Structure formats: C-alpha cells, structure tokens
C-alpha cells in the first residue's frame, strides 16, 4: 500500500487536456496487424499508399543524397518550395512544408483553434484531423454526408450555427472517394461566416477530374490548401506535404512549425519527383484502370462501388457488421489488408487501395471466396 502511494506521489502531472483524453490511435498500422496474425501480409492495399513506388529519378536523387544525411535538411526547404511555387503559379511566400498532410493539419488546428473553439467537418470524415482537434482542445460541430458525399451547404450551415472558426473539407474525400465540383467548393467558401478558415485537404488531387480543383487566390485569407507527396508521388514513407496559403498565414505557421520535419532525403526525393511528370502520369493511369477493375468486381458480386476520384474504392457490402467480418477474414485467412470507414453511414463499406495488377487479382480472388461465407 505504501509502495503504491509512493509511486503515485512520483507520478508526473500531465496537462489537464491530456488527462481528459482517451487513448486513441487514429489508424492501426499494417505492421501491427502483421504482429497480431504472426506473419507478413500477402497483399497490402489498405493504407492508400502508392503500390507503384516512387519515381526512379527520386530514388536516384535520394541515393545521391544519402551520404549527406549527417547534415540537417534545409529548414526553409527553399529549393522544394521554389519548385512548388512554380508548379502552382504562386509566390514562395505562399508555400510551407510539413511532415505530410497529417502534420500540417495539426499545424492548422494549433494556429487557429483555442481550447473550446468549434471546428466543423463531415461526420465520419478523416479521423486524423479529429485526432488533432481533440488533442488541441477543440470541439466539433459535424455535418452529415449526403448521398455518400460531403454536403457543402450542411458544412456551411453547421459552421454558422455553431460559431466555428475552422472548417475541414477533404476533396476528393477520404473515406468515400467522392469529389465536389469546383463551383460547389467556391460556393462553400462564399457561404462561410466572416473569419472562418477552410482547410481544404487535396491529398488526392492528382487523381481528380480537372473540374473538381478550384482556382483560388493564394492570398485569400479564407482558404488553406493542403497537398502531399504520399499518394501519386509514392513517397508516403518520407512524410512530405505542403500547404498553400496567404503569406501572412505562412508567417504564422513559421512561428510554431517543426522547422526540421521534412528531412534532407525527403526534400531531395520530392524535388526530383516534381521533375518526372511522365512517371506520375503513368501512376494516375494505372490507378484509373484499377478503379475500373474494382467497379467490375463489385458489379460481378452484386455490390455497389462508390464513385471515386482517389487511389482507392469504397465497396458497399451492406452493413458495418459484414464489413468488419470481411476485413477480419481477409486478414486472418488470406493475408489481405484493407480497411473500412469507422463511422456511419460509410462503415457499411470496405475501402480498398488500388494495388498493382497482381495485388488486384489476389484481392479479387480472396474477396470472392470471403463473400460466399460472410
């Protein structure tokens, strides 16, 4: 008893916000699933990574830079930011780097949200954004999906009604794969109450129709655009993302960001990837073919594949219970890793990343077998 009391006395005092939060892991990683089942995955198509690898030019650039990893990367990311500014037709002062979109989302929340402030997003939207909002003490006012898509009118109304300071929209969307026309996004921006900021997550923009990516003045104080090298560019393991925002917002980020989050190899690989548009175009074409294959598979099995402009497809299997059973059986009996959305209404679906041709064939074979039993 005395020992327990002594141990309690030595226990550090955590911040009240941390004490109040439940233990949460936004995503169970595939490596943890391998440890759970005791063997390597046979097919890894659940994390929306690129199955097609990085550009050979990126690999060569990183290999050449490897001997200099004893040096820190440029904390300003000048060369990469300059290349991104040229790519998007903006000033370098409108670009900031971060350790993937996930870190940048945390930066956005930290920059704009005080404890108790309200944030609006779609109910069941990207879990990592919710993780950051909770971690910085924000509160949610969510809007429902409509027809398995983000509802911009409902998002604007929820933000107005709750007095939100920040609205999050993923376009194309994770986990549904859906997308909004550029005009609908511009209407959402115009409907936002004064002082509200839209965090526009465009992680899957490279796969999206051209008319779903709006033209937005980089100095518009209402919008922060977020992009990544994790999807079409195949650099998920390096953690390279960037935001395009007004120069004033970028200066605010510079006050609080991790200036060394994007390391030397990451900057070299990302910069070289920008110089290989033919490779990126080939990935986009292969992903489009994979989406068509999954659509045909769903049709064959009497299921519905939700329309997608991403590198994954969500397939409606009828209920959350069945979706969970499909995931578990695919993993445990076939070594196939896929995921499912966590909240209704989309948790009636399983979400499958576009793998290589052999990945897709292995998944299709296993999926057919599992659906006969589940």
C-alpha positions, 0 to 999 in steps of 0.5 A: 500500500505504501509502495503504491502511494509512493509511486503515485506521489512520483507520478508526473502531472500531465496537462489537464487536456491530456488527462481528459483524453482517451487513448486513441490511435487514429489508424492501426498500422499494417505492421501491427496487424502483421504482429497480431496474425504472426506473419507478413501480409500477402497483399497490402492495399489498405493504407492508400499508399502508392503500390507503384513506388516512387519515381526512379529519378527520386530514388536516384536523387535520394541515393545521391543524397544519402551520404549527406544525411549527417547534415540537417535538411534545409529548414526553409526547404527553399529549393522544394518550395521554389519548385512548388511555387512554380508548379502552382503559379504562386509566390514562395511566400505562399508555400510551407512544408510539413511532415505530410498532410497529417502534420500540417493539419495539426499545424492548422488546428494549433494556429487557429483553434483555442481550447473550446473553439468549434471546428466543423467537418463531415461526420465520419470524415478523416479521423486524423484531423479529429485526432488533432482537434481533440488533442488541441482542445477543440470541439466539433460541430459535424455535418452529415454526408449526403448521398455518400458525399460531403454536403457543402451547404450542411458544412456551411450551415453547421459552421454558422450555427455553431460559431466555428472558426475552422472548417475541414473539407477533404476533396476528393474525400477520404473515406468515400472517394467522392469529389465536389465540383469546383463551383460547389467548393467556391460556393462553400467558401462564399457561404462561410461566416466572416473569419472562418478558415477552410482547410481544404485537404487535396491529398488526392488531387492528382487523381481528380477530374480537372473540374473538381480543383478550384482556382483560388487566390493564394492570398485569400485569407479564407482558404488553406490548401493542403497537398502531399507527396504520399499518394501519386508521388509514392513517397508516403514513407518520407512524410512530405506535404505542403500547404498553400496559403496567404503569406501572412498565414505562412508567417504564422505557421513559421512561428510554431512549425517543426522547422526540421520535419521534412528531412534532407532525403525527403526534400531531395526525393520530392524535388526530383519527383516534381521533375518526372511528370511522365512517371506520375502520369503513368501512376494516375493511369494505372490507378484509373484502370484499377478503379475500373477493375474494382467497379467490375468486381463489385458489379460481378458480386452484386455490390455497389462501388462508390464513385471515386476520384482517389487511389482507392474504392469504397465497396458497399457490402451492406452493413458495418457488421459484414464489413468488419467480418470481411476485413477480419477474414481477409486478414486472418485467412488470406493475408489481405489488408484493407480497411473500412470507414469507422463511422456511419453511414460509410462503415457499411463499406470496405475501402480498398487501395488500388494495388498493382495488377497482381495485388488486384487479382489476389484481392479479387480472388480472396474477396470472392471466396470471403463473400460466399461465407460472410 
